[in-house]
């Protein structure tokens, strides 16, 4: 098999749509499969880092994202007594650097609206259940119908991927012990502008507020996403909690956020989020490859999921679309290059999770001992900023993707 003319993408999320657009703009005939009859975003808000913004710029969509999102200048965290735990400024990496908080629905729509102009064949209401002959992929849907063969199949169906175990039976994707609930609220006065702010009560509670710019409805004021960490087993039951008691607890821990959460009518205004720690070994089997959270999902401690997925998508098209040789060989080289980036953030997320989400005093004490100097010492400030921005990579960045 040689060359790449026809590709299938499974999953209409950030990584899947990004890959579909990037491949189509390289002249590849792309079919995008999505389970839902009406594709929709999952989640509340997210933080685009310089890496994710660089990938969106390559897709020609960066300016649209900037027009709707909220510029973030720093990450700052305090304990419940108001003591500084960490402060990381984007300008410590580069003077003009910043992050972009954005409503997931807005980012979804920006990507979704680019599908048709790129000539992508979107097939909704189709659940892909299996991949036959991964070297020359044929996709099988829930009705038993076959689609293909394709020169390339990109599996981007998220951290709970149904296809990952078909391709990699020994893959592991356990649910992370800690999850969160998320909800969006208006912030017309910009009280939380410019900063991803967090408050910690040891490591058992983490409250965060992220400015995300405009909401999905026309004329809506600027919004923020508020998240509250909790054990994953408790997240689905949050809707049945004593909501007044929860709001009172938020007020005690963080009065400013306490005033904000008065805008929630009830627990149903916050949606649970469950995360998985994904480990698959090689991402590809033949000409079939996992990308995004399906390949390397982690806890959200570093907020890199969407960014890694977008870079996955653009770098995949850059490496494969011009190729005239075997797709499987190109995929092996692609994965080797990408893992010099993704592996750093997978490892860092695993190491950081207990410092911010765990029971008892030990790990929170370690966190405070480590991160306060990281916030204050010049050399460590730059390292912390490099980690936050998502730019750490073993080896050089591809020229056209360099943040």
C-alpha positions as CSV (number, residue, x, y, z in Angstrom):
1,X,0.0,0.0,0.0
2,X,1.3,3.4,-0.8
3,X,0.1,7.0,-0.6
4,X,-2.9,8.5,1.1
5,X,-6.0,9.5,-0.7
6,X,-8.9,8.3,1.4
7,X,-9.2,8.6,5.2
8,X,-11.8,7.8,7.8
9,X,-12.0,9.7,11.2
10,X,-14.0,8.3,14.1
11,X,-15.2,10.9,16.6
12,X,-16.5,14.5,16.2
13,X,-14.5,15.9,19.1
14,X,-11.6,18.5,19.1
15,X,-9.0,16.0,17.9
16,X,-11.2,14.2,15.4
17,X,-12.5,17.4,13.7
18,X,-9.0,18.9,13.8
19,X,-7.6,15.8,12.1
20,X,-10.4,15.7,9.5
21,X,-9.9,19.4,8.6
22,X,-6.1,19.1,8.5
23,X,-6.2,16.0,6.2
24,X,-8.9,17.4,3.9
25,X,-6.9,20.6,3.4
26,X,-4.0,18.5,2.3
27,X,-6.1,17.0,-0.5
28,X,-7.2,13.8,1.3
29,X,-10.8,12.6,0.9
30,X,-12.1,12.4,4.4
31,X,-15.2,10.7,5.9
32,X,-16.0,11.6,9.5
33,X,-18.1,9.3,11.6
34,X,-20.0,10.4,14.7
35,X,-22.3,8.4,17.0
36,X,-24.7,11.2,17.8
37,X,-27.4,12.3,15.4
38,X,-26.6,15.9,16.4
39,X,-22.9,16.3,17.2
40,X,-22.4,18.3,20.4
41,X,-19.6,19.3,22.7
42,X,-19.1,17.6,26.1
43,X,-17.8,19.7,29.0
44,X,-17.8,23.3,30.1
45,X,-14.7,25.4,29.4
46,X,-11.1,24.7,28.5
47,X,-7.8,26.5,28.3
48,X,-6.0,26.7,25.0
49,X,-2.3,27.0,25.4
50,X,0.2,28.5,22.9
51,X,0.5,25.0,21.4
52,X,-3.2,24.6,20.8
53,X,-3.4,28.1,19.4
54,X,-0.5,27.4,17.1
55,X,-2.4,24.3,15.8
56,X,-5.6,26.3,15.3
57,X,-3.6,28.9,13.4
58,X,-2.4,26.2,11.1
59,X,-6.0,25.3,10.5
60,X,-6.9,28.9,9.8
61,X,-9.2,29.1,12.9
62,X,-7.0,30.8,15.5
63,X,-8.4,34.3,15.0
64,X,-12.0,33.0,15.4
65,X,-11.1,31.4,18.7
66,X,-9.3,34.5,19.9
67,X,-12.4,36.6,19.0
68,X,-14.7,34.6,21.3
69,X,-12.3,33.5,24.1
70,X,-10.8,35.2,27.1
71,X,-7.1,36.0,27.4
72,X,-5.4,34.3,30.4
73,X,-2.2,35.8,31.7
74,X,-1.4,33.6,34.7
75,X,-2.3,30.6,36.8
76,X,-2.6,31.4,40.5
77,X,-3.5,29.1,43.5
78,X,-4.0,29.8,47.2
79,X,-4.9,27.6,50.1
80,X,-8.0,28.1,52.1
81,X,-6.1,30.5,54.5
82,X,-5.2,32.8,51.6
83,X,-1.5,31.8,51.4
84,X,0.0,31.6,47.9
85,X,0.7,28.1,46.8
86,X,1.6,28.7,43.2
87,X,1.8,31.5,40.6
88,X,2.8,30.9,37.0
89,X,2.9,33.7,34.6
90,X,2.9,33.1,30.8
91,X,5.3,36.0,30.3
92,X,7.9,34.0,32.2
93,X,8.1,31.8,29.2
94,X,7.8,34.5,26.6
95,X,6.8,38.2,27.0
96,X,4.0,38.0,24.5
97,X,2.6,34.6,25.6
98,X,-0.9,33.9,26.9
99,X,-3.5,31.2,27.2
100,X,-7.1,31.4,25.9
101,X,-10.0,30.3,28.0
102,X,-12.9,29.3,25.7
103,X,-16.3,27.8,26.0
104,X,-16.3,24.3,24.7
105,X,-19.4,24.9,22.6
106,X,-17.7,27.9,20.9
107,X,-14.6,25.9,20.1
108,X,-16.7,23.0,18.9
109,X,-18.7,25.3,16.6
110,X,-15.6,26.9,15.1
111,X,-14.3,23.4,14.2
112,X,-17.7,22.1,13.1
113,X,-18.4,25.0,10.8
114,X,-15.1,24.3,9.0
115,X,-16.0,20.7,8.1
116,X,-18.3,21.4,5.2
117,X,-16.1,24.0,3.5
118,X,-13.2,21.6,3.7
119,X,-15.3,19.0,1.8
120,X,-15.5,16.5,4.6
121,X,-18.2,13.8,4.4
122,X,-19.9,13.9,7.8
123,X,-21.9,10.8,8.7
124,X,-23.9,11.2,11.9
125,X,-25.8,8.6,13.9
126,X,-23.2,6.0,12.9
127,X,-21.5,4.1,15.8
128,X,-18.3,2.4,14.7
129,X,-17.8,-0.8,16.6
130,X,-14.8,-2.5,15.0
131,X,-12.0,-2.2,12.5
132,X,-11.3,-5.0,10.1
133,X,-7.9,-5.4,8.5
134,X,-6.2,-2.4,10.2
135,X,-3.5,-2.4,7.5
136,X,-6.2,-1.5,5.0
137,X,-9.0,-0.3,7.4
138,X,-12.6,-1.3,7.0
139,X,-14.9,0.1,9.6
140,X,-17.9,-1.8,10.9
141,X,-20.8,0.0,12.4
142,X,-23.4,-1.2,15.0
143,X,-25.7,-2.4,12.3
144,X,-23.0,-4.6,10.8
145,X,-22.5,-2.4,7.8
146,X,-19.0,-2.0,6.5
147,X,-17.3,1.3,5.4
148,X,-14.2,1.4,3.4
149,X,-11.5,0.3,2.7
150,X,-9.5,3.4,3.6
151,X,-5.9,4.2,3.3
152,X,-5.9,5.6,6.9
153,X,-8.3,5.3,9.9
154,X,-8.0,7.9,12.7
155,X,-9.6,6.8,15.9
156,X,-10.4,9.9,18.0
157,X,-13.4,8.7,20.1
158,X,-12.1,10.0,23.4
159,X,-10.6,8.6,26.6
160,X,-13.5,6.1,26.9
161,X,-12.8,4.8,23.4
162,X,-14.8,1.7,22.4
163,X,-12.3,0.9,19.6
164,X,-9.1,1.2,21.6
165,X,-9.4,-2.3,23.0
166,X,-10.2,-3.7,19.6
167,X,-6.9,-2.4,18.3
168,X,-4.8,-2.8,21.5
169,X,-6.3,-5.5,23.7
170,X,-3.7,-4.9,26.4
171,X,-4.4,-1.1,26.6
172,X,-5.3,0.3,30.0
173,X,-7.7,3.2,30.7
174,X,-8.7,3.1,34.4
175,X,-10.9,5.8,35.7
176,X,-8.9,8.4,37.6
177,X,-9.8,8.3,41.3
178,X,-10.7,12.0,41.2
179,X,-13.0,13.9,38.9
180,X,-14.9,17.2,39.0
181,X,-18.2,18.9,38.4
182,X,-18.2,21.9,36.1
183,X,-20.6,24.8,35.4
184,X,-20.7,28.1,33.6
185,X,-21.7,31.4,35.0
186,X,-21.8,35.0,33.7
187,X,-19.0,37.4,34.8
188,X,-20.2,40.7,33.2
189,X,-18.0,42.8,35.4
190,X,-14.8,40.8,34.6
191,X,-14.1,40.1,38.3
192,X,-12.1,37.0,37.4
193,X,-10.5,38.3,34.2
194,X,-7.0,37.3,33.1
195,X,-6.3,34.5,35.6
196,X,-7.1,30.8,36.1
197,X,-7.6,31.1,39.8
198,X,-7.7,28.1,42.2
199,X,-8.2,27.6,45.9
200,X,-7.2,24.4,47.7
201,X,-8.3,22.9,51.0
202,X,-5.4,20.5,51.5
203,X,-5.7,18.3,48.4
204,X,-9.3,17.1,49.2
205,X,-10.9,20.2,47.6
206,X,-9.8,22.2,44.6
207,X,-12.1,25.0,43.4
208,X,-11.2,26.7,40.1
209,X,-12.5,29.6,38.1
210,X,-11.5,30.0,34.4
211,X,-12.6,32.9,32.3
212,X,-13.9,31.5,29.0
213,X,-15.2,34.6,27.1
214,X,-18.5,34.5,25.2
215,X,-21.1,31.9,25.8
216,X,-22.7,29.9,23.0
217,X,-25.8,32.2,22.8
218,X,-25.7,35.5,20.9
219,X,-25.5,38.5,23.1
220,X,-24.5,36.6,26.2
221,X,-22.1,38.4,28.6
222,X,-18.6,37.1,29.2
223,X,-18.6,33.9,31.2
224,X,-16.4,31.8,33.5
225,X,-16.3,28.1,34.1
226,X,-16.3,27.0,37.8
227,X,-15.0,23.5,38.7
228,X,-15.1,21.6,42.0
229,X,-12.9,18.5,42.4
230,X,-14.3,15.4,44.1
231,X,-13.8,11.6,44.0
232,X,-15.0,10.1,40.7
233,X,-17.4,7.9,42.5
234,X,-19.1,11.0,44.0
235,X,-19.3,13.0,40.7
236,X,-22.4,11.3,39.3
237,X,-24.2,11.7,42.6
238,X,-23.5,15.4,42.9
239,X,-26.9,16.3,41.6
240,X,-28.5,14.8,44.7
241,X,-26.3,16.7,47.2
242,X,-27.4,19.3,49.7
243,X,-26.8,22.2,47.4
244,X,-27.3,25.0,49.9
245,X,-24.7,23.3,52.1
246,X,-22.3,23.0,49.2
247,X,-22.7,26.7,48.4
248,X,-22.1,27.6,52.0
249,X,-18.9,25.5,51.9
250,X,-17.7,27.3,48.8
251,X,-18.3,30.7,50.5
252,X,-16.3,29.7,53.5
253,X,-13.3,28.5,51.4
254,X,-13.4,31.3,48.8
255,X,-15.8,34.2,49.4
256,X,-15.4,35.6,45.9
257,X,-16.3,32.3,44.3
258,X,-19.1,31.9,46.9
259,X,-20.8,35.0,45.5
260,X,-20.3,33.6,42.1
261,X,-22.0,30.3,42.8
262,X,-25.2,32.0,44.0
263,X,-25.9,32.2,40.2
264,X,-26.4,28.5,40.1
265,X,-30.1,27.5,40.4
266,X,-29.2,24.0,41.7
267,X,-26.8,21.1,41.4
268,X,-28.2,20.3,38.0
269,X,-26.4,23.3,36.7
270,X,-23.0,21.5,37.2
271,X,-22.1,18.6,35.0
272,X,-19.9,15.7,36.2
273,X,-16.6,15.0,34.5
274,X,-14.8,11.7,34.7
275,X,-11.2,11.3,33.6
276,X,-9.1,8.3,32.5
277,X,-5.4,7.5,32.6
278,X,-4.8,6.0,29.2
279,X,-1.8,3.8,28.4
280,X,-1.9,1.9,25.0
281,X,1.8,1.3,24.0
282,X,1.9,1.8,20.2
283,X,-0.9,4.0,19.0
284,X,-1.2,2.4,15.6
285,X,-1.9,-1.0,14.1
286,X,-1.1,-0.9,10.5
287,X,-2.8,2.2,9.0
288,X,-5.2,2.6,11.9
289,X,-4.1,5.0,14.7
290,X,-5.5,6.4,17.9
291,X,-5.0,10.1,18.6
292,X,-6.1,12.6,21.3
293,X,-7.5,11.3,24.5
294,X,-8.1,7.8,22.9
295,X,-4.2,7.5,22.8
296,X,-3.0,9.5,25.8
297,X,-5.7,10.8,28.0
298,X,-4.8,11.8,31.5
299,X,-6.1,13.7,34.5
300,X,-6.8,17.4,33.7
301,X,-4.2,18.8,36.2
302,X,-2.2,20.5,33.4
303,X,-5.1,21.3,31.2
304,X,-3.5,19.9,28.1
305,X,-6.0,17.5,26.7
306,X,-7.5,19.7,23.9
307,X,-4.1,21.1,23.1
308,X,-2.4,17.8,22.7
309,X,-5.3,16.6,20.5
310,X,-5.1,19.6,18.2
311,X,-1.3,19.2,17.8
312,X,-1.8,15.5,17.2
313,X,-4.2,16.3,14.4
314,X,-2.1,18.9,12.6
315,X,1.1,17.0,12.9
316,X,-0.5,13.8,11.6
317,X,-1.6,15.6,8.4
318,X,1.8,17.2,8.0
319,X,3.6,13.9,8.2
320,X,1.1,11.7,6.3
321,X,-0.6,13.8,3.6
322,X,2.5,14.5,1.5
323,X,3.7,10.9,1.9
324,X,3.9,8.5,-1.1
325,X,5.2,5.5,0.9
326,X,3.5,3.1,3.2
327,X,1.1,4.8,5.6
328,X,2.0,2.4,8.4
329,X,5.6,3.4,8.2
330,X,4.7,7.1,8.3
331,X,2.5,6.5,11.3
332,X,5.3,4.9,13.2
333,X,7.5,7.9,12.6
334,X,4.6,10.2,13.5
335,X,4.1,8.5,16.8
336,X,7.8,8.5,17.7
337,X,7.8,12.3,17.2
338,X,4.5,13.0,19.0
339,X,5.5,10.9,22.1
340,X,8.5,13.2,22.7
341,X,5.8,15.7,23.6
342,X,2.8,13.8,24.9
343,X,4.8,11.5,27.2
344,X,6.1,14.5,29.2
345,X,2.6,15.7,30.0
346,X,1.3,12.2,30.7
347,X,4.0,11.7,33.2
348,X,3.7,15.1,34.7
349,X,-0.1,14.8,35.1
350,X,0.3,11.4,36.9
351,X,2.8,12.9,39.3
352,X,0.8,16.0,40.0
353,X,-2.6,14.5,40.5
354,X,-2.0,13.3,44.1
355,X,-0.6,16.7,45.0
356,X,-3.9,18.4,44.1
357,X,-6.4,15.6,44.5
358,X,-6.0,13.2,47.3
359,X,-7.0,12.6,50.9
360,X,-5.0,13.5,54.0
361,X,-2.3,16.2,54.6
362,X,0.9,14.6,53.2
363,X,0.6,15.3,49.5
364,X,-0.8,18.8,50.0
365,X,2.2,19.5,52.2
366,X,4.6,18.3,49.5
367,X,2.7,20.4,47.0
368,X,3.1,23.6,49.1
369,X,6.8,22.8,49.7
370,X,7.5,22.3,46.0
371,X,5.3,24.9,44.2
372,X,5.8,28.0,46.3
373,X,9.6,28.1,45.4
374,X,8.6,27.3,41.8
375,X,6.5,30.5,41.8
376,X,9.3,32.6,43.3
377,X,12.7,31.6,42.0
378,X,13.6,33.0,38.5
379,X,15.0,29.8,37.0
380,X,12.1,27.7,38.3
381,X,9.5,30.3,37.2
382,X,10.6,29.7,33.6
383,X,10.4,25.9,33.9
384,X,6.9,26.2,35.4
385,X,5.8,28.5,32.6
386,X,7.1,26.0,30.1
387,X,5.1,23.3,31.6
388,X,1.9,25.4,31.8
389,X,2.2,26.5,28.2
390,X,2.5,23.0,26.8
391,X,5.8,23.7,24.9
392,X,8.1,21.1,26.6
393,X,9.2,18.6,24.1
394,X,12.2,16.3,23.7
395,X,13.7,17.6,20.5
396,X,12.7,20.4,18.2
397,X,9.2,21.3,17.3
398,X,8.1,20.9,13.6
399,X,8.9,24.3,12.0
400,X,5.4,25.2,11.1
401,X,4.0,24.2,14.5
402,X,6.5,25.9,16.7
403,X,4.5,28.0,19.3
